Amino acid sequence: MKVLIVEDNANDRRLLRYTFEHHGCSVIEASDGREGLELASAHRPDIIVSDALMPVMDGFQLLRALKSDPALRSIPFVFYSASYTGHSEEDLAVSLGAESFMLKPKEPEELWAEANKVLQSRQLKEEPGLGAGESEEQFLREYSHIVATQLEVKMSDLEEELARRKKAEAEVRTLNEELEQRVRERTAALVVKSRELEQSQQALVMNMEELKSKADQLKQANDALALENRQRTQAQEEISWLNDDLRRQRSALEATNKELESFSYSVSHDLRAPLRHICGFIKLLAEEHGSQLDETGRQYLERIGRCGAKMNDLIDALLMLSRVGRSEMVVSSVDLSSMARQIFTSLSQTAPDRSITLTVAEGVTVRADGNLMQILLDNLLGNAWKYTGKKEHGVIEFGRLEQDGKQVVFVRDNGVGFDMTYAGKLFGAFQRLHTDKEYEGTGIGLATVLRIVQRHGGRVWADAKPGEGATFYFTL
């Protein structure tokens, strides 16, 4: 369906276009009646939606021109206007042949429904009459009445505005008079202060001798201060040397860390092949010769298999930690809210029957490496999911807060929590506060989180109580 929109207000025109395009219509736009008449002749739309009062040629003149043209008079015409002072506008519109007269504003679906209703009604009827049987004199009389009514409303508004301005001017005059009075009072007060100042100056002259004696005391104090400054300069030089030494130690530590990361990656990578062989042969032994073993032997094989799987998980975790430290960062704007929702969706699919409330704050964005942020949230939200697993009803919240002018992102849960006495062990590799029997894990996740936050120049910390849950915070 092709729709012609005639509207001088750009915002209203845009809203109308979105409404009809949403329903699959092709939309043509005009900013006044004359342009609308030209576009109607060129494109022959299925329906015309027009404002009433517009510059150059308004909606009533446009409708009369359309109904006077045999080629265009059958096009359905709908008024959509905010200019309404009574039924005279609507009556004139109907007498000219308009199918509908709607008042702004309307909800998009209401507007679409009315336009659709007009089209369906037109399809059921034969070609309408011209709606212009009235004389030119009668049209001009009704049209002039409407314009005059609008002008009266505008005049009333202008008179009210003029009254408001006069009131404001009176208030300004009152304020000016009050200001002048305050200036006079301040001037008198300044005169009194000036006299007091003269008296003070006389007292200062009398105290010059006393000041001279105190000048000698001040010289002694300055000498002592100069000595202190020399000592402070010497101390600053020592501090500067210590800072340089600290930077050297830091560079050495960074180099050592890189070597350790490289060593960890190499060891983890080289362990994979023999471990894969061990696990493979254990599986073959269980499948092909398991029947020859007694119950104790099969239990031993099962334990060996679990240990192999555990070791494989540890190697994967070590490789992840190594990659986090060695990968090149690509910093961009990252939508953490969207990322958290995706992770929650994946976690929920693993246990759809769990009773849990997941909350994600909107608009949490950071400037960071997107891949590293995915790893960080996978670990924090995965831990929250794991440690609320034994709760009758779990609660996990992802959000943010302001602290010292910086954005702090947090993950909060009502899970098992931990004793803050052992908080220092949280972010160390292979440091766990719960056993594997209670909660499975490798002990690498929070170490990985710490490494990612440090690479972004931020910090990470936690707060918890046993049995009441934990909250992990980080800044970048």
C-alpha positions as a printed NumPy array, in Angstrom:
array([[  0.   ,   0.   ,   0.   ],
       [  1.294,   3.472,  -0.943],
       [  0.67 ,   6.252,   1.615],
       [  1.159,   9.997,   1.07 ],
       [  1.839,  11.934,   4.306],
       [  1.341,  15.728,   4.17 ],
       [  2.647,  17.306,   7.393],
       [  4.701,  20.471,   8.049],
       [  6.088,  19.195,  11.397],
       [  9.174,  17.017,  10.754],
       [  8.798,  15.016,  13.988],
       [  5.121,  14.202,  13.299],
       [  6.049,  13.31 ,   9.727],
       [  8.758,  10.91 ,  10.942],
       [  6.363,   9.257,  13.435],
       [  3.727,   8.748,  10.721],
       [  6.319,   7.277,   8.356],
       [  7.543,   4.77 ,  10.971],
       [  3.937,   3.773,  11.744],
       [  3.015,   2.932,   8.153],
       [  6.402,   1.426,   7.207],
       [  6.092,  -0.87 ,  10.227],
       [  2.988,  -2.341,   8.543],
       [  4.788,  -2.792,   5.209],
       [  3.542,   0.381,   3.482],
       [  5.47 ,   2.497,   0.99 ],
       [  5.517,   6.099,   2.263],
       [  5.804,   9.413,   0.359],
       [  6.279,  12.655,   2.357],
       [  5.306,  16.283,   1.692],
       [  5.795,  19.312,   3.968],
       [  2.816,  21.372,   2.67 ],
       [ -0.333,  21.051,   0.585],
       [  1.162,  22.248,  -2.689],
       [  3.969,  19.68 ,  -2.538],
       [  1.414,  17.056,  -1.509],
       [ -0.765,  17.842,  -4.566],
       [  2.243,  17.472,  -6.879],
       [  3.245,  14.134,  -5.302],
       [ -0.351,  12.863,  -5.455],
       [ -0.478,  13.604,  -9.198],
       [  2.91 ,  11.939,  -9.753],
       [  2.511,   8.805,  -7.587],
       [ -1.291,   8.215,  -7.209],
       [ -1.152,   6.975,  -3.565],
       [ -3.715,   4.564,  -2.092],
       [ -4.483,   6.948,   0.803],
       [ -3.523,  10.472,   1.918],
       [ -2.988,  11.426,   5.593],
       [ -2.749,  15.225,   6.021],
       [ -2.479,  17.919,   8.69 ],
       [ -5.134,  20.666,   8.594],
       [ -3.238,  23.945,   8.998],
       [  0.044,  24.261,   7.031],
       [  1.96 ,  26.996,   5.182],
       [  1.68 ,  27.609,   1.414],
       [ -1.432,  25.387,   1.019],
       [ -3.243,  23.868,   4.011],
       [ -5.11 ,  20.563,   4.244],
       [ -8.55 ,  21.976,   3.382],
       [ -7.247,  23.648,   0.205],
       [ -5.388,  20.451,  -0.709],
       [ -8.542,  18.341,  -0.25 ],
       [-10.639,  20.728,  -2.349],
       [ -8.001,  20.646,  -5.118],
       [ -7.904,  16.838,  -5.058],
       [-11.69 ,  16.475,  -5.231],
       [-11.752,  18.914,  -8.145],
       [ -9.385,  16.69 , -10.13 ],
       [-11.223,  13.679, -11.707],
       [ -7.971,  11.684, -11.692],
       [ -7.322,  12.198,  -7.979],
       [-10.734,  12.634,  -6.329],
       [-11.17 ,   8.909,  -5.604],
       [ -8.085,   8.781,  -3.322],
       [ -9.22 ,   8.37 ,   0.345],
       [ -8.283,  11.416,   2.446],
       [ -7.771,  11.404,   6.254],
       [ -7.166,  14.519,   8.382],
       [ -4.705,  14.099,  11.318],
       [ -4.484,  17.455,  13.082],
       [ -4.007,  19.089,  16.489],
       [ -5.806,  22.276,  15.364],
       [ -9.326,  21.827,  16.704],
       [-11.509,  24.51 ,  18.275],
       [-14.911,  22.923,  17.627],
       [-16.857,  20.819,  15.16 ],
       [-16.552,  23.396,  12.368],
       [-13.179,  21.985,  11.161],
       [-14.508,  18.433,  11.114],
       [-17.763,  19.488,   9.414],
       [-15.864,  21.35 ,   6.703],
       [-13.553,  18.361,   6.193],
       [-16.507,  15.99 ,   5.762],
       [-18.315,  18.388,   3.434],
       [-15.2  ,  18.539,   1.243],
       [-15.096,  14.74 ,   1.007],
       [-12.687,  13.641,   3.77 ],
       [-13.223,  10.075,   5.004],
       [-12.012,  10.768,   8.571],
       [-10.886,  13.574,  10.899],
       [ -8.529,  12.445,  13.717],
       [ -7.112,  14.578,  16.511],
       [ -3.436,  14.395,  17.518],
       [ -1.954,  12.596,  19.273],
       [ -2.943,   9.014,  18.527],
       [ -1.189,   5.775,  19.366],
       [  0.475,   4.281,  16.234],
       [ -1.83 ,   1.252,  16.274],
       [ -4.944,   3.47 ,  16.57 ],
       [ -3.743,   5.535,  13.598],
       [ -3.076,   2.402,  11.541],
       [ -6.462,   0.91 ,  12.466],
       [ -8.3  ,   4.084,  11.384],
       [ -6.424,   4.234,   8.066],
       [ -7.126,   0.556,   7.446],
       [-10.79 ,   1.096,   8.292],
       [-10.998,   3.949,   5.763],
       [ -9.445,   1.79 ,   3.039],
       [-11.755,  -1.141,   3.731],
       [-14.775,   1.16 ,   3.799],
       [-13.755,   2.657,   0.441],
       [-13.415,  -0.784,  -1.13 ],
       [-17.029,  -1.593,  -0.17 ],
       [-18.384,   1.586,  -1.737],
       [-18.493,   2.895,  -5.269],
       [-16.441,   5.931,  -6.201],
       [-17.469,   8.753,  -3.838],
       [-18.96 ,  12.008,  -4.851],
       [-16.819,  15.05 ,  -5.231],
       [-17.777,  16.45 ,  -1.851],
       [-17.285,  19.811,  -3.497],
       [-20.804,  20.54 ,  -4.662],
       [-20.871,  23.55 ,  -2.4  ],
       [-20.045,  26.868,  -4.013],
       [-16.673,  28.564,  -3.852],
       [-18.302,  31.272,  -1.747],
       [-19.596,  28.738,   0.799],
       [-16.159,  27.043,   1.024],
       [-14.4  ,  30.363,   1.519],
       [-16.94 ,  31.395,   4.156],
       [-16.466,  28.197,   6.209],
       [-12.703,  28.204,   5.644],
       [-12.433,  31.859,   6.738],
       [-14.48 ,  31.094,   9.842],
       [-12.044,  28.346,  10.835],
       [ -8.986,  30.538,  10.216],
       [-10.599,  33.397,  12.175],
       [-11.314,  31.068,  15.086],
       [ -7.682,  29.944,  15.114],
       [ -6.525,  33.572,  15.024],
       [ -8.782,  34.395,  17.987],
       [ -7.207,  31.557,  19.953],
       [ -3.736,  32.836,  19.038],
       [ -4.705,  36.407,  20.007],
       [ -5.93 ,  35.144,  23.36 ],
       [ -2.636,  33.33 ,  23.887],
       [ -0.677,  36.471,  22.934],
       [ -2.699,  38.606,  25.351],
       [ -1.973,  36.144,  28.154],
       [  1.732,  36.187,  27.238],
       [  1.706,  40.005,  27.217],
       [  0.102,  40.065,  30.673],
       [  2.752,  37.671,  31.942],
       [  5.525,  39.843,  30.547],
       [  4.073,  42.997,  32.136],
       [  3.928,  41.196,  35.473],
       [  7.554,  40.101,  35.021],
       [  8.63 ,  43.673,  34.209],
       [  6.917,  44.911,  37.373],
       [  8.741,  42.278,  39.385],
       [ 12.049,  43.318,  37.778],
       [ 11.416,  46.977,  38.714],
       [ 10.702,  45.924,  42.286],
       [ 13.898,  43.899,  42.381],
       [ 15.882,  46.866,  40.982],
       [ 14.529,  49.111,  43.707],
       [ 15.458,  46.554,  46.34 ],
       [ 18.928,  46.235,  44.808],
       [ 19.436,  50.016,  44.858],
       [ 18.434,  50.081,  48.514],
       [ 20.914,  47.312,  49.283],
       [ 23.656,  49.214,  47.404],
       [ 22.979,  52.306,  49.529],
       [ 23.133,  50.226,  52.694],
       [ 26.35 ,  48.539,  51.6  ],
       [ 27.906,  51.93 ,  50.712],
       [ 27.151,  53.242,  54.196],
       [ 28.638,  50.1  ,  55.71 ],
       [ 31.776,  50.492,  53.567],
       [ 32.218,  54.052,  54.838],
       [ 32.139,  52.764,  58.421],
       [ 34.59 ,  49.999,  57.521],
       [ 36.899,  52.556,  55.878],
       [ 37.077,  54.566,  59.073],
       [ 37.807,  51.437,  61.047],
       [ 40.556,  50.582,  58.535],
       [ 42.202,  54.005,  59.061],
       [ 42.25 ,  53.383,  62.795],
       [ 43.772,  49.966,  62.209],
       [ 46.5  ,  51.462,  59.996],
       [ 47.425,  53.871,  62.778],
       [ 47.673,  50.94 ,  65.164],
       [ 49.9  ,  49.1  ,  62.649],
       [ 52.306,  52.04 ,  62.472],
       [ 52.578,  52.006,  66.252],
       [ 53.399,  48.282,  66.163],
       [ 56.225,  48.556,  63.602],
       [ 58.925,  48.381,  66.25 ],
       [ 57.398,  45.239,  67.634],
       [ 57.348,  43.774,  64.124],
       [ 61.039,  44.569,  63.636],
       [ 61.923,  42.576,  66.71 ],
       [ 59.817,  39.715,  65.456],
       [ 61.613,  39.925,  62.1  ],
       [ 64.792,  38.762,  63.801],
       [ 62.867,  35.794,  65.193],
       [ 61.524,  35.114,  61.718],
       [ 65.068,  35.127,  60.265],
       [ 66.09 ,  32.501,  62.752],
       [ 63.028,  30.462,  61.831],
       [ 63.901,  30.856,  58.119],
       [ 67.417,  29.574,  58.747],
       [ 65.974,  26.547,  60.502],
       [ 63.533,  26.035,  57.608],
       [ 66.369,  26.234,  55.072],
       [ 68.192,  23.489,  56.955],
       [ 65.022,  21.394,  56.973],
       [ 64.605,  21.972,  53.206],
       [ 68.154,  20.737,  52.57 ],
       [ 67.428,  17.655,  54.62 ],
       [ 64.151,  17.142,  52.754],
       [ 65.911,  17.492,  49.384],
       [ 68.393,  14.843,  50.441],
       [ 65.494,  12.59 ,  51.523],
       [ 63.716,  13.158,  48.171],
       [ 66.877,  12.139,  46.317],
       [ 66.982,   8.961,  48.373],
       [ 63.278,   8.342,  47.611],
       [ 63.925,   8.923,  43.904],
       [ 66.748,   6.357,  43.99 ],
       [ 64.472,   3.904,  45.797],
       [ 61.699,   4.496,  43.191],
       [ 64.165,   3.816,  40.394],
       [ 65.238,   0.642,  42.16 ],
       [ 61.58 ,  -0.331,  42.593],
       [ 60.966,   0.188,  38.87 ],
       [ 63.962,  -1.981,  38.073],
       [ 62.641,  -4.687,  40.392],
       [ 59.203,  -4.382,  38.8  ],
       [ 60.67 ,  -4.778,  35.308],
       [ 62.572,  -7.845,  36.499],
       [ 59.399,  -9.223,  38.097],
       [ 57.397,  -8.657,  34.9  ],
       [ 60.08 , -10.468,  32.908],
       [ 60.005, -13.333,  35.406],
       [ 56.212, -13.49 ,  35.205],
       [ 56.372, -13.681,  31.416],
       [ 58.903, -16.492,  31.67 ],
       [ 56.656, -18.277,  34.19 ],
       [ 53.63 , -17.859,  31.908],
       [ 55.612, -19.229,  28.975],
       [ 56.865, -22.129,  31.112],
       [ 53.329, -22.823,  32.371],
       [ 51.995, -22.848,  28.814],
       [ 54.772, -25.159,  27.605],
       [ 54.405, -27.569,  30.521],
       [ 50.611, -27.659,  30.233],
       [ 50.776, -28.157,  26.488],
       [ 53.413, -30.91 ,  26.737],
       [ 51.448, -32.743,  29.448],
       [ 48.384, -33.102,  27.227],
       [ 49.707, -35.87 ,  24.959],
       [ 50.887, -38.328,  27.66 ],
       [ 47.794, -37.629,  29.747],
       [ 45.579, -38.293,  26.731],
       [ 47.392, -41.617,  26.215],
       [ 46.984, -42.545,  29.886],
       [ 43.258, -41.789,  29.828],
       [ 42.859, -43.64 ,  26.531],
       [ 44.573, -46.794,  27.756],
       [ 42.6  , -46.699,  31.014],
       [ 39.399, -46.591,  28.962],
       [ 40.574, -49.495,  26.786],
       [ 41.573, -51.48 ,  29.864],
       [ 38.14 , -50.923,  31.425],
       [ 36.263, -51.798,  28.225],
       [ 38.312, -54.844,  27.08 ],
       [ 39.579, -56.334,  30.345],
       [ 37.251, -54.854,  32.979],
       [ 35.422, -58.167,  33.313],
       [ 38.675, -59.855,  34.407],
       [ 39.036, -57.454,  37.36 ],
       [ 37.255, -57.766,  40.67 ],
       [ 35.162, -54.913,  42.134],
       [ 38.177, -53.365,  43.859],
       [ 40.194, -53.349,  40.617],
       [ 37.346, -51.675,  38.713],
       [ 37.08 , -49.041,  41.459],
       [ 40.799, -48.374,  41.125],
       [ 40.402, -47.906,  37.362],
       [ 37.466, -45.557,  37.917],
       [ 39.48 , -43.488,  40.386],
       [ 42.399, -43.321,  37.947],
       [ 39.996, -42.137,  35.224],
       [ 38.549, -39.423,  37.478],
       [ 42.042, -38.267,  38.427],
       [ 43.001, -38.134,  34.742],
       [ 39.925, -36.045,  33.944],
       [ 40.714, -33.794,  36.917],
       [ 44.276, -33.336,  35.721],
       [ 43.02 , -32.544,  32.206],
       [ 40.769, -29.844,  33.688],
       [ 43.753, -28.415,  35.594],
       [ 45.841, -28.342,  32.407],
       [ 43.002, -26.557,  30.562],
       [ 42.819, -24.04 ,  33.417],
       [ 46.595, -23.481,  33.327],
       [ 46.493, -22.942,  29.557],
       [ 43.637, -20.454,  29.995],
       [ 45.579, -18.576,  32.693],
       [ 48.65 , -18.521,  30.459],
       [ 46.664, -17.244,  27.447],
       [ 45.092, -14.499,  29.588],
       [ 48.553, -13.22 ,  30.459],
       [ 50.016, -13.505,  26.956],
       [ 47.204, -12.584,  24.574],
       [ 47.209,  -9.19 ,  22.832],
       [ 44.436,  -6.913,  24.112],
       [ 41.966,  -5.263,  21.692],
       [ 40.185,  -2.531,  23.655],
       [ 36.679,  -1.429,  22.631],
       [ 33.31 ,  -0.613,  24.191],
       [ 31.919,  -3.823,  25.749],
       [ 28.266,  -4.257,  26.824],
       [ 28.641,  -6.315,  30.011],
       [ 24.858,  -6.363,  30.595],
       [ 24.224,  -8.16 ,  27.297],
       [ 27.141, -10.515,  27.96 ],
       [ 25.805, -11.369,  31.465],
       [ 22.328, -12.131,  30.073],
       [ 23.824, -14.529,  27.507],
       [ 25.838, -16.322,  30.199],
       [ 22.738, -16.607,  32.43 ],
       [ 20.805, -18.08 ,  29.508],
       [ 23.487, -20.736,  28.94 ],
       [ 23.662, -21.571,  32.669],
       [ 19.862, -21.851,  32.931],
       [ 19.8  , -24.379,  30.079],
       [ 22.125, -26.673,  32.084],
       [ 19.627, -26.874,  34.974],
       [ 16.186, -25.672,  33.797],
       [ 14.447, -26.955,  36.948],
       [ 16.489, -24.842,  39.389],
       [ 14.592, -22.271,  41.451],
       [ 16.675, -19.134,  40.971],
       [ 16.258, -15.391,  40.395],
       [ 18.729, -13.807,  37.951],
       [ 18.952,  -9.993,  37.818],
       [ 21.001,  -7.967,  35.293],
       [ 21.361,  -4.17 ,  35.516],
       [ 20.912,  -2.345,  32.212],
       [ 23.592,  -0.261,  30.505],
       [ 26.72 ,  -1.635,  32.207],
       [ 29.427,  -0.888,  29.616],
       [ 33.238,  -0.688,  29.898],
       [ 36.243,   0.036,  27.699],
       [ 38.049,  -3.311,  27.69 ],
       [ 39.054,  -6.39 ,  25.704],
       [ 35.821,  -8.227,  24.842],
       [ 37.305, -11.754,  24.901],
       [ 38.908, -11.217,  28.32 ],
       [ 35.658,  -9.759,  29.688],
       [ 33.825, -12.909,  28.493],
       [ 36.318, -15.098,  30.412],
       [ 36.032, -12.876,  33.511],
       [ 32.205, -12.978,  33.6  ],
       [ 32.148, -16.709,  32.789],
       [ 34.21 , -17.312,  35.937],
       [ 32.379, -14.891,  38.286],
       [ 28.834, -15.795,  37.165],
       [ 29.751, -19.494,  36.905],
       [ 30.99 , -19.43 ,  40.513],
       [ 27.79 , -17.684,  41.662],
       [ 25.728, -20.336,  39.832],
       [ 27.796, -23.164,  41.366],
       [ 27.791, -21.879,  44.967],
       [ 24.016, -21.211,  44.998],
       [ 23.328, -24.756,  43.757],
       [ 22.418, -26.082,  47.21 ],
       [ 20.075, -23.187,  48.05 ],
       [ 16.319, -23.848,  48.   ],
       [ 15.978, -20.624,  45.996],
       [ 19.089, -19.004,  44.568],
       [ 19.551, -15.279,  43.864],
       [ 22.272, -13.91 ,  41.563],
       [ 22.575, -10.207,  40.744],
       [ 24.832,  -8.474,  38.216],
       [ 25.046,  -4.696,  38.585],
       [ 27.153,  -1.596,  39.137],
       [ 27.638,   1.278,  41.597],
       [ 29.659,   4.494,  41.905],
       [ 32.656,   4.681,  44.251],
       [ 34.974,   7.702,  44.369],
       [ 33.723,   8.773,  40.942],
       [ 34.512,   5.395,  39.348],
       [ 32.21 ,   2.664,  38.085],
       [ 32.372,  -0.505,  40.195],
       [ 30.877,  -3.67 ,  38.649],
       [ 29.719,  -6.447,  40.965],
       [ 28.334, -10.017,  41.015],
       [ 26.31 , -10.852,  44.156],
       [ 24.782, -14.178,  45.234],
       [ 23.086, -15.705,  48.271],
       [ 25.124, -18.92 ,  48.092],
       [ 27.421, -20.67 ,  50.536],
       [ 29.69 , -17.635,  51.068],
       [ 33.044, -17.899,  52.911],
       [ 34.937, -16.679,  55.971],
       [ 36.683, -13.357,  55.207],
       [ 39.584, -14.563,  57.373],
       [ 40.694, -16.579,  54.347],
       [ 40.028, -13.848,  51.753],
       [ 43.764, -13.548,  51.075],
       [ 43.743, -17.021,  49.486],
       [ 40.862, -16.249,  47.094],
       [ 42.785, -15.078,  44.052],
       [ 45.781, -17.415,  44.284],
       [ 46.208, -20.246,  41.777],
       [ 44.984, -23.615,  43.112],
       [ 43.757, -21.946,  46.331],
       [ 40.267, -23.215,  47.217],
       [ 38.072, -22.538,  50.267],
       [ 35.799, -25.548,  49.566],
       [ 36.651, -29.184,  48.895],
       [ 35.962, -31.022,  45.615],
       [ 33.375, -33.135,  47.416],
       [ 31.422, -29.982,  48.287],
       [ 31.909, -28.071,  45.016],
       [ 33.946, -29.148,  41.999],
       [ 36.587, -26.779,  40.611],
       [ 40.216, -26.278,  39.584],
       [ 41.206, -23.32 ,  41.782],
       [ 42.259, -21.313,  38.708],
       [ 39.079, -19.283,  37.99 ],
       [ 39.61 , -16.4  ,  40.431],
       [ 43.34 , -16.308,  39.637],
       [ 42.307, -15.805,  36.007],
       [ 39.877, -13.026,  37.046],
       [ 42.675, -11.275,  38.973],
       [ 45.05 , -11.499,  36.005],
       [ 42.437, -10.02 ,  33.616],
       [ 41.6  ,  -7.13 ,  35.967],
       [ 45.308,  -6.365,  36.505],
       [ 45.898,  -6.293,  32.736],
       [ 43.186,  -3.593,  32.54 ],
       [ 44.816,  -1.569,  35.321],
       [ 41.977,  -2.201,  37.784],
       [ 41.458,  -4.066,  41.031],
       [ 39.174,  -6.85 ,  42.283],
       [ 37.998,  -7.669,  45.798],
       [ 35.286,  -9.612,  47.604],
       [ 32.972,  -9.434,  50.608],
       [ 31.151, -12.438,  52.072],
       [ 29.664, -14.164,  55.108],
       [ 29.447, -17.913,  55.597],
       [ 25.993, -19.169,  54.639],
       [ 24.811, -15.72 ,  53.449],
       [ 26.51 , -15.433,  50.064],
       [ 29.34 , -13.417,  48.511],
       [ 29.828, -10.28 ,  46.413],
       [ 32.769,  -9.839,  44.02 ],
       [ 33.628,  -6.288,  42.895],
       [ 35.997,  -5.103,  40.174],
       [ 37.062,  -1.872,  38.474],
       [ 38.906,  -1.373,  35.201]])
